[in-house]
Amino acid sequence: MILGTAGASFLSIDNLLGFIGTHAIHAAAVPMVAVITALAGSAAALGGVLGRDLTRALVAVVGFVATRSPATSLHLPYPVAIVLQALVPLAFAAAGASVLLRRRGLVIVRVLAALLMGLALAWTATAFVPVALAAFLIVQAVTLLVVVILSLRPVLRLIFDVARDLWSSADVR
């Protein structure tokens, strides 16, 4: 899931930078990043469904952001593009809601989940309401970055636990 969200975020940020005349990655590498992102997102979605983890299944939809990204130069049929345009941010909003419904967890995770819901709804609105393309891409990129941070939660929890154990050891004090 981390690979899928990170790849989609990278492509979205590359799109945003393309409007000011620069790119983070070479144009020849973009389709490879898009394919890896879509495969990682698909694998995470399948793993979330098989593991009955609704949050992972919903957030993993981000892998398909790359397939409708202008940077990939893929031309999807119009109905498929419209469905993805609505499905991806709504999946993020649902994932944020499912994180908020859990009573336990760190406060920062709950704050990020609330931020994710707001950004996802703004992404939906900017996708269908005529706004500047740069505004849409900024909302998309920020939403994806929040998703990457939320998907890194297990890694951050591990780092926090190691730091706490290290701090409580007698050798450090």
C-alpha positions as CSV (number, residue, x, y, z in Angstrom):
1,M,0.0,0.0,0.0
2,I,2.8,2.4,0.8
3,L,4.4,1.8,-2.6
4,G,1.1,2.5,-4.4
5,T,0.3,5.7,-2.5
6,A,3.9,6.9,-2.8
7,G,4.0,6.3,-6.5
8,A,0.6,8.0,-7.1
9,S,1.8,10.9,-5.0
10,F,5.0,11.2,-6.9
11,L,3.1,11.2,-10.2
12,S,0.6,13.8,-9.0
13,I,3.4,16.1,-7.8
14,D,5.2,15.6,-11.1
15,N,2.0,16.7,-12.9
16,L,1.9,19.8,-10.7
17,L,5.5,20.6,-11.3
18,G,4.9,20.1,-15.1
19,F,2.7,23.2,-15.1
20,I,5.6,25.4,-14.0
21,G,7.9,23.8,-16.6
22,T,9.8,21.3,-14.6
23,H,9.5,17.6,-13.9
24,A,10.7,15.4,-11.0
25,I,11.1,12.3,-13.2
26,H,12.1,11.8,-16.8
27,A,9.2,11.3,-19.2
28,A,10.4,7.8,-20.2
29,A,10.2,6.7,-16.6
30,V,6.6,7.9,-16.0
31,P,4.8,4.9,-17.5
32,M,7.0,2.5,-15.5
33,V,6.2,4.3,-12.3
34,A,2.5,4.3,-13.3
35,V,2.5,0.6,-13.9
36,I,4.3,-0.2,-10.6
37,T,1.9,2.1,-8.8
38,A,-1.2,0.5,-10.3
39,L,0.1,-3.0,-9.6
40,A,1.0,-2.1,-6.0
41,G,-2.4,-0.5,-5.5
42,S,-4.2,-3.5,-6.9
43,A,-2.2,-5.9,-4.8
44,A,-2.9,-3.8,-1.7
45,A,-6.6,-3.6,-2.5
46,L,-6.8,-7.4,-3.0
47,G,-4.9,-7.9,0.2
48,G,-7.2,-5.6,2.0
49,V,-10.3,-7.4,0.7
50,L,-8.9,-10.8,1.5
51,G,-7.8,-9.7,4.9
52,R,-11.1,-8.0,5.6
53,D,-9.4,-4.7,6.2
54,L,-11.8,-2.1,4.7
55,T,-9.4,0.8,5.2
56,R,-6.6,-0.8,3.2
57,A,-9.0,-1.9,0.5
58,L,-10.4,1.6,0.1
59,V,-7.1,3.5,0.4
60,A,-5.4,1.2,-2.1
61,V,-7.7,2.6,-4.8
62,V,-5.0,5.3,-5.1
63,G,-3.1,2.9,-7.3
64,F,-5.6,3.8,-10.0
65,V,-4.9,7.5,-9.8
66,A,-1.9,6.9,-11.9
67,T,-4.0,5.4,-14.7
68,R,-5.9,8.6,-15.2
69,S,-3.0,10.9,-14.5
70,P,-2.2,13.2,-17.4
71,A,1.5,12.4,-16.8
72,T,1.0,8.8,-17.9
73,S,-0.2,9.7,-21.4
74,L,-2.9,7.0,-21.2
75,H,-6.2,7.8,-22.7
76,L,-9.0,6.1,-20.9
77,P,-12.6,5.9,-22.2
78,Y,-14.6,8.9,-20.9
79,P,-17.0,6.9,-18.7
80,V,-14.1,5.1,-17.0
81,A,-12.3,8.4,-16.4
82,I,-15.4,10.0,-14.8
83,V,-15.9,7.0,-12.5
84,L,-12.3,7.1,-11.4
85,Q,-12.5,10.8,-11.0
86,A,-15.3,10.3,-8.4
87,L,-14.3,7.0,-7.0
88,V,-10.8,7.7,-5.8
89,P,-11.5,10.8,-3.6
90,L,-14.7,9.2,-2.3
91,A,-12.7,6.1,-1.3
92,F,-10.2,8.4,0.5
93,A,-13.1,10.0,2.4
94,A,-14.5,6.6,3.3
95,A,-11.1,5.5,4.5
96,G,-10.7,8.6,6.6
97,A,-14.2,8.0,8.1
98,S,-13.3,4.4,9.0
99,V,-10.2,5.6,10.8
100,L,-12.2,8.2,12.7
101,L,-14.8,5.6,13.7
102,R,-12.1,3.6,15.6
103,R,-12.0,4.8,19.2
104,R,-8.4,3.9,19.9
105,G,-5.4,5.4,18.2
106,L,-3.1,8.3,18.3
107,V,-4.5,11.8,18.2
108,I,-2.3,12.7,15.2
109,V,-3.7,9.8,13.2
110,R,-7.3,11.0,13.9
111,V,-6.3,14.5,12.9
112,L,-4.8,13.3,9.7
113,A,-7.9,11.2,9.0
114,A,-10.1,14.2,9.4
115,L,-7.8,16.2,7.2
116,L,-7.9,13.4,4.6
117,M,-11.7,13.5,4.6
118,G,-11.8,17.2,4.0
119,L,-9.2,17.1,1.3
120,A,-10.9,14.2,-0.4
121,L,-14.2,16.1,-0.5
122,A,-12.4,19.1,-1.8
123,W,-10.8,16.9,-4.5
124,T,-14.3,15.7,-5.5
125,A,-15.6,19.2,-5.7
126,T,-12.7,20.5,-7.7
127,A,-12.9,17.6,-10.1
128,F,-16.5,18.5,-11.1
129,V,-16.7,22.2,-10.5
130,P,-14.7,24.4,-12.9
131,V,-11.6,25.6,-11.1
132,A,-8.1,26.2,-12.2
133,L,-6.3,23.0,-13.1
134,A,-3.5,24.0,-10.8
135,A,-5.9,24.2,-7.8
136,F,-7.2,20.7,-8.6
137,L,-3.7,19.3,-8.9
138,I,-2.6,20.9,-5.6
139,V,-5.6,19.4,-3.8
140,Q,-4.9,16.0,-5.4
141,A,-1.2,16.1,-4.4
142,V,-1.8,17.2,-0.8
143,T,-4.5,14.5,-0.4
144,L,-2.1,11.9,-1.7
145,L,0.6,13.0,0.6
146,V,-1.7,12.7,3.6
147,V,-2.6,9.2,2.5
148,V,1.1,8.3,2.3
149,I,1.6,9.6,5.8
150,L,-1.4,7.6,7.1
151,S,-0.3,4.5,5.3
152,L,3.1,4.8,7.0
153,R,1.3,4.5,10.4
154,P,2.7,1.0,11.1
155,V,6.2,2.1,10.3
156,L,5.8,5.2,12.4
157,R,4.4,3.1,15.3
158,L,7.4,0.8,15.1
159,I,9.8,3.8,15.2
160,F,7.9,5.3,18.1
161,D,8.1,2.0,20.1
162,V,11.8,1.6,19.4
163,A,12.5,5.2,20.5
164,R,10.4,4.7,23.7
165,D,12.2,1.4,24.5
166,L,15.5,3.1,23.9
167,W,14.6,6.1,26.1
168,S,13.5,3.8,28.9
169,S,16.7,1.8,28.9
170,A,19.3,2.5,31.5
171,D,22.0,2.9,28.9
172,V,20.5,6.0,27.5
173,R,19.7,7.8,30.7
